Every structure is written in C-alpha cells, then in structure tokens.
C-alpha cells in the first residue's frame, strides 16, 4: 500500500458562546484543518489539526510522504518531523500519523485502539470545561463566580459530567477561586475540581490562591505560573498536585521538568506529543517516574476527538476525566453529528480505524463558514469588548 495524494480543507463551526481565556477570546467559533490521505488501495485516512489554517504547511510536506507506505510510520516521522529544522512541527506530524493509523485500522478492519495495545475501557469520562463567556445562550456575559457555578451545575445535569475545570487567568484570582468553592458547596465532596490559569499568574499569586484551595481537595492545579521554574516554585509551596499542558509539552523539556520537580501530572495531547504513538511513549516515561497522566483538549472536532478517545482507552493509568471543549460546539463534521455524552462519558468508537466518517454536506457548509469568518489566530490576543486589552503574563 502506498500514499498517492492528500487533501486539506479548513472548516469552522459555531460555538454557543464566545470563550474567554488569559490570552484572548475564541470569537464564537472553532476552526480546524482537516487532512485526508489517499492510498493506491482506495483507503482514505482522516486527520485533523488546529492552530489556524494549516493547509499550506501540510501541503509543503506532501512530497515527503507521497509514495510512502502508511504502515512505515517511523520513517514517515523521520521525514516529516526530524529532518528539517524549519519544518519540524509535531502538530503537523500528529495529523499525518492520525490519518495513517486510520488507514491501518481500515485495512485490517480493526479500531485504532487495537493498534495501540487495545482498549482497557470502552468509554472515556469528560469534564465540564468552564470558560468565562461572552454572549451566552440567552444573552449576557459571565460576570461573577455564581455564573460559572450555575453553568457547572447545568453541564452536570445535562451531560452527567462529574468533574470540572475552570479556565482561569481572566477575572480577579480571588473571584476565580470562589468558582471552585461554590462548585464544591453545590456539587459535593466527590465532584472533581481543577483550575488552570495557563501560567499567567505570578508565583506569589499562584501560591496564595493554591493555599486557599488546598482544603477543597482539588484534583490538580494546572500551570499555575509561567515556565518550568514557575511551576516548580509553586509546587514546593502548595499541597495540591501540579499539572501541565504547557511545561513540558514536548519531549525536549520532559527531562528538565522531572529534574526540577516541576510537575506531578502531565496532560497528554496528540499534537504536542507527536501523535497517538507519541502519547504512549510519554505515558511510559510518566509511569517510570510515578507521574500522573490526564488528557488535554485543543478545541477539537470529531476526527481528533475520536483519536483522543481511542488513545485514552488504551492507557490504564489515565484515570482522570478528559478535557474537552466539545460541549461548546453546535455541530460536527462527522456523520451523525456531535458525539453523545452518556453519564458524563463518550464511548470509544467501534468501527475500523478512527470509526468516524466525514459528512461531506457539513464539510461544504463549514468550509463556507470558515471563508466567511476567517482565521482568528491572527487576532487571537484580542478582546472584542475591551479593545485596549492585551495579555500580561506574571502581571497579577
């Protein structure tokens, strides 16, 4: 079997609100680049990547994979990821690996999870991912801790989710701490709580808020301050496990993070950690050093979510509920529409490969929507309601 062509398309899907974070605002939609890899046997593999319009970048890699056997992933990885400094991009390689694994599974009529060692669970629990929102359903903005606690209760009731995470670093730190306190009071001692200021807080602020949250028994404090040194400094002073999807988020920094004692839990990400197989490599290292693993969300659509679910299902140590922005999407590009939550979980797809199929009518609709709306990554660090605002890392 050989790769004979690839196709890349950008699509955007509306959200049910604008989502605020400490470096800007998702402006009411998510966008993804969808990859299709074609083989001489008529099997097509699907991949997906975020980070804006990646069509040109993936097209530049096309000559490196045409003629390759999609089963020869180590060689493809060397040709795509390892050999050219200025084209070395784990996100792009991960999309290609995702598509090649989809091809392999379809060729063997086995789910992708079987290629990674086999599932140890048939469904994956997910969280209520809480953002401070502009233009909420029904109107208005989130302005106080009660608004976020209300939203958490709503998601718990509608989806059955049993854990939450607050995307912090937006409002005053004390008000964000109050969100977790309210959720603990309303949802009980067994409800999982997490907070993630994405490294924007200073070490003193992170320590102050961390100490305030210690008695809540939260699952973890994610990227409380900037960089490996910042996380390590907070970890020494706060009795809460420190998690990260930022420091480290690549193999180059994993050794230094372990030596510094910067982190207790690493959030795996298919794109940062070089594809599903790379995630398995990461988990092996984490197991060696008795570090926990959880799952990061990158605002994915159904193709990547399927890959995340397959991968997570094969990792025995991944006992935390996974992150997912998915409940903010109004639709999906796969046949059947949005995957369904059942008791806070999404089932592992059972079809061959990823187990999902593109809906071409929706691809056309959301390609058009993307062309209308455009690539927001050029204006990512903006706030439509505060035109003079800009991020200030460590300024709080």
N, C-alpha and C positions, 0 to 999 in steps of 0.2 A: 504494500500500500504506500502511496506517495501523496504528498500535498501538491496540489496543482494550482490553487488560487486562494485568495482571501478577499473578503468584502468587509468594509467598515462603514457604519452608519451612526449618526448622532441622534439621540431621541431625548425628549424632555417630557416629564409627566407632572401635572399639577399636584400641589400639596393642599391640605386642608387649612394651612396657616403659613405665615412667614415665621421661620425659626431663627431665633437669635442665639449667637454664641459669642465668645470673647474676641473673635477676630472679624465679626461682621454679621451678616444676615443671609440665610438662604431665602431668596426672594420669591417664595411661593411656588417653587418647582425644583425638582432634582433633574440633573442631566447625566447621561451615561453614553459612552461609546460602545456600540455592540459590534462584536467581531464574529464573522463566520469563516471557518477554514474548510475548504473543499478538497476532497480526495479523488483519486482516479477510480475508486470503487463506488463512488456516488454517496459516500457518507459525509455528512456535514457536521462539524463541531462548533459549538457555541461558546463564546467568551464575552466578558464584559469588563469595563474599566471606567473609573471615574476620573476626577481631576480636570474636567473640562474636555474640550474637543481634542481627542487623541487620534483622529483619523490620519493626519499627515505623519505622525510619529510611527504608527503601526505600519503604514504603507511603506515607509523607509526601510522597515525590517523585512518586507516581503521577499526581496531577493535572497535573504539569508535562510528562509525556510522553504521556498519552492523547491520541490524535488526531494524533500526530506521525508523520512518515514515517521509518522506521528507517534510511533511507539519508541523512537530513539530520543527520549526527552533529555537525557544528559548531554547529548551532542547539540540538540537544539538550544539548550540552556547555555552552553558554552558559546555558541554562535550568536545568540541574541543578547545575553546578559553579561558575559565575562570578557568578551574580546575587544570591545571598543569603548573607551572611557566615556566619550561624549554621547554615546547611545546606550550606556548602561543604565537600565531603568527596570527595577524589579516589578513595577506596576504593569509595564507592557509585557514583560515575560510572563507574569502571572496570568494575564488574559489569554496568552497563547497556550500556556500549559493547561489552563481550564478547558480550552477548546480541544486540545489534543487528548486529554483524558475523556472528554465527552465522546470523541471519535472512538477511542479504545473501548469504552463501555458499550457503545452501539455495535462495534464489530464483534464483540464477544457476547452480546446480549446480557450484560451484567451491569448493575448500578455502579456508579463511580465509587461509592464507598467500598465496594469489593476490591477495587484496585488499590485501596489504601489500607487493607488489612481486614476489612469487614466491619459492619456496624456492631456496636455493643449496646445500642439503644435505638428504638425505632421512632423516637420523636425528640425534639430539642426544645427545652423551655426558653422563653424570651422574656425580656423586661418591659416595663413601662418606661420608655425613654422620655424624660421630661425636658422640654425646652421652654424658656420664656418666649411667648408667642406674640407676634403682631397679627392683627386681622384674624382673630379666632373665628371658628364657625359660630355664627350668630352675632358676630361683631365684637369690637373692643379688643383690648390688649391685656396680657397678663401683667399685673402691676404690683402684686403682693404675694406673700407666701401662701395665703389661703387659695389664690387662684391655681397655683401649681398643685397644692394638695387636693383640691377639687378635681383637677384633671387626672391625678393619680388614682383617685377613687373611681372615677369614670372608667379608666382603662382597666382597672382591676375587675370591675363589674362586667364590662363589655367583652374583654379578651380573656379574662381569667388569670392574668399575669400575677405573679407572686413576689416580684422584686421590682425595684425602680432604680433609675439613675438620673440625677439632676445634672444637666449641662450648665455648669456654674461659670463664674467669672463675668457675669453680665450685670447683676444688681449688686447692692452692698453685700459683702460677705456675711454679715450677721443675718441679713434677711434670707440669704440662701441657706444658711444653717437652719433657720427656722422652718424651711420647707421640710427638711428631714425630720425635725422634731414633730411637726404636725402630722406627717405621714406615719410616724411611729405611734402617736397617740390614736390616730384614726384607724389604722390597719393592723395594729397589734405587734406583739413581740417577735412573731415569726416572719414578718414581712421583710424582705431583703432591701437594704438601703445602701446607696452608693452616691458619691458626689465627685464631679470631675471639672475642675476649673481650667483644664488644659494648660497648666503651667503658668498661668497669667499672674497668680498671686506671688507676693514676696514670701520669703521663708518665714519671717515673723508673723505675717497674716495667716499663712497656711498652718503654722504651729498653733496659733491662737484658736483658729476655727477647729482644727483637729482635736485639740484638748476639749473644746466644748462638745464635740460629737462623740468622744470616747465612750461615754456611758450609754449611748444609744445602741452599741454593739453593731455598728455598720459593717457591711461585708468588706468594703475597701475604700480607700481614699486615692483617687486616680490622678496622677500628675499634679500634685498639689503645688509645686513650684517648678521653675524653669531648669531643664537640663538634668544630667545625671547627678551633678553636685547638689542641685536644689532638692531633688527627691531624696538623696542620701541624707541631707541635713534634716529634713522633716522626719524621715524615718527614725532617726536617732532620738527624736524628742516626743513622738506621738505614739500612743499604744493602739494604733489601727494599722492593718496591713496596707502597704503602699502598692498600688498597681500602676501600670503604664501601658499606653499605646504609642507613646512618643519617645521615651528614653529608657531603654533602647527600642527602636523599631526597625533595626536591621542587624544582621549578624556581626557586622564590623564593631558594633557597640555593645554586644551582649557580654563579652568577656570583661570589659571595663566596668559594666554595670554590676556584674556579680562581684568583682573585686572590691568595688566601692560600697557594696551593700546598699544599693540604691533602690531595690525593688523586691517585693515579695511575690507579686503576681504579674505575669506578662499577658497582655491581651493579644491573642493571635489575630493576624489579618492576612488574608490570602494575597493581597497585593504587596504589603510591606515585606512579607516573609517569603516571597518568591514562589507563590503558588501553593496548592494543597500539599504537595510533597514537601515543600519548604516548611510549612506549618508543622508537619510531622517531625521534621528534623529539629525544629525549635522545641517541640514538646519533649523530645528525647533529652535535650540539654537541660530543660527545666526540671525534668524528673531526676536527673543526675544531681542537681543542686537543691532538690526539695523545694522548688519554686512552684507556685500555682499557675494555672493557665485558665484564661477566660477567652471570650470571643469579641472582637471589635467589629463595629459596624461602620461602613463607609458610604452610607446613603445608597445602598444597592437596590437594583431591581431583581426580578425573579431568577434570572440566569445566575447571577453571583450568589443570591441568597440560597439557591439550590446547592451550589458548590460549597458554601459555608456549612449548610446543614449536613451534607454528606460527610464533609471533613470532620466536623464536630462529633458526628455519630460514631467515629472510629477512635476517639480519644478517651480512654477510660478516666483519666484524671480531670477532664473538663466537666466539673460538677456545678459550676456557676451557670446561671441562666445567661443566655447570649444577649448581647446588644443588638438592637435593630431599630432603624428609623422607619421601618416598613409600615407601621400603623399610621404614619402621616401621609402616605401615598393615597391618591384617589383611584388609581388603576395600575395595571401592569401590562407588560408587552408580551406575556406568555399566554398560551391558550388556557382558557378557564379563568383568566383574570387573577386577582390577588390571591395568594395562598391563604388558607384559612387557619386561624388560631382556634385551637381546641383545648380548653383548660389551661391557657397560657402557653401552649406548645404548638409547634408546626411539625407535621410528620415528615420523615425522611422520604423523598420521592422514591418510588419503587420501579420506575421504568428504566430502560437501558441508558447508560451514561448519566448525564445530569437528571434525566427524567422529566425535562420540560421542553416545550416546543414553542417556537415563535409564532405569534399571531400576526400575520402579515398585514391585516387590515389595521391593527393597532400600531404596528410599526410605521405605516404610512401616515396615520393620524398624528403620531407623536414625533415623527421626523418633521412634519409640517409645523407642529407646535414649537419644536426647537428652533426652526428657521425664523419663526415669528419672534421668539423670546431672546434667542442668542445665548452665547456663552457667558455666564455670570462670573466666571473666575477672574476676569479682568477687573471686575468691580466688587470682588468678594469682601474687601475690607471697607465696606460702606454700610451705612445705616440710613434707610430712607426717611426716617423720622428725626434723625439727628445729623444733618448734612456736614457739620464740622467735626463729627466724632472720628477718632482713629484708635487702633489698639495701643495699649500701653502696658507691655509686659513688665511685671515686677513693680508697677506703679501703685499698687494697692497694699 
